[in-house]
Amino acid sequence: MDWIPTISELSGPRYQRIVEAMEADIAAGRLVRGQQLPTQRALAKALGIDLTTVTRAYTEARRRGIMEARVGQGSFVSETSARRAVDLPHPVAIDLSMNVPPHPLEAQLDERIIAGMEAIRAQSGLTAHLNYQPPGGSAHEREVAARWMRARVPHAHADRLVIFPGAQTILFNLLAHLARPGDVVLTEALTFPGIKAAAARLGVKLVGVAMDDGGILPDALAEACRAHRPKAVYLIPTLHNPTTATLSAARREAIAKIIGDADTRLIEDDAYGLLDRAASPIACLIPQRAYLATTLSKCIAPALRVAYLLAPDNDAQQTMRSHLQATVQMPAPLMVALVTHWIETGIADRIIAAIRNEAVGRQQLAQRALKGFQFLAKPAAHHLWLRLPEGRPDVAGHLLRNGLAVVASDAFSVNGTPPHAARVSLGAARNRSELTEALRILVGALHRPADARQIV
């Protein structure tokens, strides 16, 4: 038996001591992700305690997300701190539709949230962050964020930065500021559904611009600018959602010139930029024309609801702070305080590194599982863009009937006929074991004969 916990030096009920020892050994590296744990009966015998005590300990460990049971195989150290969702639609057993970051144990999110809150409590008290705060963040919070961003964006300064409760709020407020009902905003031909929803609510017309596997085509963008005189151009140049395309340096330079020549503005969605730091934002080339949105939703966790907008100048920053105050008042101060603490102490970068490493591992798993199929992917992306077999319009529905959810291309299409493809979000699976099962279902559906039908 590889693992026998030391519980004699701990206090409290025996079952809790077993769980605490498990947590301590995971933190110390004595237990590693995916490692098989002793059977309940074997551990009870080794410790000289009742089987019911070990059963209770294993149940508590599963509740805390540090252990998982695999049918017919045994109990294992969890690969992630994520729990099984309890509010998914009944038919969905594995949901690969949400593009969220994985939470590997190495990220230590549970522990770092608790430690961060304790540090905030010791410094200023938690209740100090339960009242109204300046819209867009305090001077200190904005300075910490700007200093952190300057590693990738040299022109990031606090007087240009606004802290928002999530990137979706940034996009909605930017569209409301830059365009009026009926005005045109250009996007990639396939784009983030959130910008589609915001534009529809505000009556702004989105026009999609042609792409290839490398992203938006500069010549097509130039032609669209001449034809439509857009109020803004919205782009996801790094790890594009949904195609994973990352624009080359040459395309970024060409696009920057086109936007300048067209006398319009860039809305750059940098949701995935912190996962691929080699890609420099287009905003660095035209800082006076660019609004850069950087969020923690895709590199740490979406429920933090912390995102940063870098505006072209101080006047634009003040305007966007006013828009924020008029719509949602402010981001949640306690969450901003936690993220600010993580950035100041270097914890944010360590969390992002762990999540990036897990994304790379999941992409490698998908590469092996989907060998022989056509798809676009990047090493650090949380998703891939899968080309579905021609003549098979029912693939997504077939997957859903078999308990697996992905997102078909029509959700991302701006205009025209969408390609026969789907976004598969690898980060949404709770662990690599669940992802392996999801990919098995996916491959089975792709191999399914085109004339196979469900008989009802």
N, C-alpha and C positions, 0 to 999 in steps of 0.2 A: 504494500500500500504506500503510494508516494507521499500522501499528505496526512499528517496527524497534527491537529492544532494543539498549541499549548494554551490551556485555559485556566491552569491553576493560579496564575498571577492576576487574573481578571476578576472583577466583582460582578454581582448580579446573578440572575437565574442562569443555569447551565446552557440553555438553548441560546440565550443572548450572547453568552461568552463565546460559543462556537461561531456565531455570525460575526462578532467583533474580531475574533482571531482570523476569520476568513478575509474580512476587509483589510486588516492590518497586513496580512501576508500578500494580498494583491497589491497594496500600495508599496510594499517593500520588494516586490518582484519575485517572491518565493512561490507565488501562484501566478500563472500567466494566462492570458485570454485563450479560451478553448481547451484548457487543460481539464482532463477528466478527474472528477472527484471520487472519493471512495463511495461505495454503496452505503446506504443508511445502516444496514445491518453490520457491515464490516467496521464502520466508524464507531458504532455503539459498542462493539466488542473491544476495539482498540482502546477506547476511553473508559470502559467499564461502567457504562451508563445505560439507562433504558432506551430501547429503540424509539419509543414515543418522543423522547427528548430530542433525538437527532432528527426525527421527522418534523418536529416543530421548528427546529433550527433551519432545516432545508426549506421549509415553507416560507419562513421569514426572509431567508436569503433570496429566494425567488421574488418575493414581494418587493425587496429593495433593489432588485435588478442586477445583483452581482452574481447570480447563478441561474442557469437554465436547465430544464429537463428535456431530453430528447427521447422520444418514444422508441423503445427497443434498444437504446444505446446506453442510457444512464444519465448522470448529472455532470455538468461541465461549468467551468468558470465562464461567465458571460463575456461576449466579445464587445458588448456595448452597454451603456447605462440606460438605453431606451426601454420603456415598458411596452407591452402590447396595447395598442389602442383599443378602447372599449366602446367607441362611438362610431365605428366604421359601418357603412351599409352592410347588412347581413351577408350578402353573397360574397363580399370581398374578404378573403383570408389574408392576402398579401397585397398591400397597396403600393404600387410603384408609380403612382400618378403625381404625388406631391414631390416637388424638387427641393428637398430639405437636406441639410448636412447630416452625415452619420455622427453618432456620438460614441466613439470608441472609449474603452476604459482609460486609455492613456490621456484623454482630454481631462479626466478627473473633474467633470463638471459639477457633480453633486458636492464633492468636497470643496471645490473652489468657490461655489456659490455661498456655502456656509461660512468659509473662512473670509470671503470678501465682505459679507454682511457683518461679521464680527469686527472686522477692521473698520468698517464705516461706523458701527455702533461705538467703538472705542474712541474714534476720532471726533465725531460730531453728534452721535446719537441718531438712531433710525428715524425718530419722529421729526427731526429737522428736515427730512426729505418727504414729509407728508403734507406739505402746504404748497401753495402756488409758488412757482419759480419763474425767473425771467423766460419769456418765450424764446426758444432756440438755444437754451443753455446759458449757464453763467460764463463770465469771462475766463475763469480758470478751466472749466470743462471744455470750452471751445479751444483754448490754448493748448491743452493736453492733446486733444484730437488733432489739431492742425500740426503740431510738432510730430505726431505719429505719422500723419499722412505725408509729411514732407520727404520721407524716404522714397516715395513714388511720385509725388506731385510737388516739385520745388516751390511753386507759387502758393502753396497752402498756408494761409494765415488766419488768425482768429477773427479778424474784422471782415473776412469774406465767408465765414463758416456759420452754418445754422444746423442745430441738432434737431432732427425730426423723429416722430414716433413711427419709424419704418419708411422704406423707400416708396411704398404705394402712396403715402401721404405727400411725399415730395413730388411724385409724378402728377398727381391730381392738381396740386397747387401750382406747379409750373405750367401745366396746360392752361389753367385758369388765368395765369398771369400773362402768358405769351400769346394766347390765341383767343379768338371770339367764336361764337357759334358760326359754322360755315367755313371758317378758316382751315387751311390745309397744313398738316404736319406730316412730314415724310418719315417712313420707317423702313426697315428691311421687309421684304415680302412676307417673311415669317417672323413673328415677333411675340413678345411677352403678352399673355392675355390681360395682364393688369393694365397696360397702357391702352389696350382696346376698350376695356371697361370704363376707364376714366374718360377717354375721348367720347365714347357713346353717351355718357352721362352729361358731358359738357357741350355736346353738339359739335365737336371738332371733327373734321374729316381726316382720317388717316389714309395715306396713299402709300402702298407698298412698292419698294424699289427692288429690281431684280438682283438675285444673289447667285453665287456658285459655291462650291465647297469651301472656298476661302473667305466667304462673307459677302457683304454688299459690294456691287460692282461700281467703281468710281465713275465710269462713263455714263452708266445708267443714272447715277445720282445727279450728275451734272445736267443731264437732259431733263430729269424730273424737276430740278430747281428752276430751269428755264421755263418749263411748261406750267408749273404750279405756283411759283413765287411763294414758297412755304414760309410760315411764321417760325418754324423750327424743324430741326432734323433730330429724331430720336433714334439712338443706336445702342446696341449691346456689342461692343467690339471685341470683348474678351470672353471666351467660353460662351459664345452666343446661346441664348435660350430661344429655340430648342435645338439648334443644329450643332452646337459646340464649336463652330467656326471661330477662329481668332485671327483678326486682321493682321497682315504683315505690316512692317514698318513703312514700306513703300505705299501701301494702300492708306495707311493712317495719314501720311503726309499729303497724299492726293486729296483725301476727303477734307482735311483741314483747309487746304487751298480752295476747294470747291465751296465750302461753307463761307469762307471769307469773301470770295468773289460774288456769291449770291446775296451777301449782306443779310444773312440769317443767323440763327442761334443754334448751337448744339446742345441737346440734352443727352448726356452720356451716362448710361446706366452701367455702373461699375460693380454690379452685384457680385461678380465672380473674380474681380481683379486681384483680391488678396490671396486667391488660390493659385494665381499664375503671375507672380511679381515681375517676371521678365518682360511682360507686356506693359509698355508705358501708355497711359491714357492719352487719347487724342487731345484732351483738354490741356495737356502740357504744351501743345503746339499752338493753340489759339486760346489762351487763358481769358482774353478779353471778350470772347464770344461763347464761352462754354459754361454750362451748368453741369457739374460733376456730382453724381449721386453715388455714395459709397455706403453700403449697408452691412450689418453684421448678421443678417438673416441667413445668408448662404455660407458664411465661413465660421459662425459660432452657433447661433440658434435664432430662429425666427421670433420666438415669443419674447425676446429681450426688447423688441420694438425700438431699436436704436439705429439711426441712420444719419449720415452726415451729408449736407449739401454744401458744396463749394461754389459760390456765386462769382460772377465776373469781376465785381468790384463792391465797394462798401455800400453804395446806393442800392444795388441789386440785393445785397444781403439784408439791408434794412427792410426793403420791400417784402422779401420772402419771410422775414420774421413777422411782419404785419399779417401776411396771408396765414401763416401758421397760427398766430394768436386768434385770428378771426374764425378759424375752422375747428381746430382741436386744442387750442390754448398752449399746449406744451407737451413734450414727451414725459413719460413717467419719471419723476425725479430720482426715485430709488434705483430704477434700472440704469439710468444715466450715471448715477454715482457708482454703481457696481462696475459698469464698463469702464468708467474713467479710472477707477482703482486698478482694474486689470491691465489697462494700457500703461499706466504709470509704473507698475511693478513688473512689466514684461510678461505677465500671465496671459494676456490676450494673444500675443505672438506664439506662446507655447501651445495654447489651445488650438489655434489655427493650424500650426504645424502638425499636430496630432490628427486633426480632421483631414488635412491635405494628404497625409500619409495613408489614412484609411481610404480616402477616395482613390488614390493610386492603386491600392490593393484590390479594391472592388472592380476597378476598370480592368485590371489584369485577369480577374476571375471571369468577367464578362467576355473579354477577348477570347479566352479559351472556350467558353460555353457557346459562343456565337460564331465560332470559326466556320467559314464557308458562307456566311450571310453578309449582306451589304449593310454597313452602318458607319456613321461618323462618330468619332469619340476623341477625347483628349485625356491625357493621363490624370490630371487633377480635377476633371469635371465630375459633378455629381450625377450626370445623366449621359445618355447617348441617343443618337438619332438613327432609328432603325428603319430601313426601307423594307416595306412589306411586299410579299409576293403579289404580282399583278393578277388581276382577276379574282382577288380575294377581299372584297370589301367588308367581310364579316369578321376579320381577324380580331379586332378589338372587342367585339361583342362575344366572340367565342372565348377569348381570354377571361372576360368578366364572368361568363357562365361557369368557368372553371376556377373562379376565386382569385383572379389576378387582374389588377387594374393598371392600365397604362393610359396615355393621353394621345388620341389620334390627331393628325395634322390640322384638321379643320379648326381646332381651338386656337391655332397660332396664325392662320392664314389671314392676311389683310384684304387682299383682293385676288380675283382669279380662282382657278381650280387648284386646291391644295395638292401637294404630292401625296402618293400613297405611302405614308410613313407614320411613325409614332415615336413619341418621346418616352424613353424608359428611364425612370429615375432610380439610380442605384443606391442613393443614400437613404431612401425611404424604408428599405428593409431594416429590421431591428438589428440584424447581425449577418455575418457572411453565410451562416448555415441557412437562414431564411432566404437570403438572396440566391443561394445555389438552388433551392427548391423553386423559387420564382423563375429563374432562368430555365430550369428543366421544363416547367409548364409552358414557358414562352417558346422554347425550341420545339416542343411537341405540337404546339399550335401552328408554327411555321411549316412543319413537315406534313401537317394535315392535308389530305387530298382536297383539291379545290372543289370537287363535287360532293364532298361529304356534307351531309345536312343533318340537323337534329330532327328526328321524327316525332311529331306531336299528334 
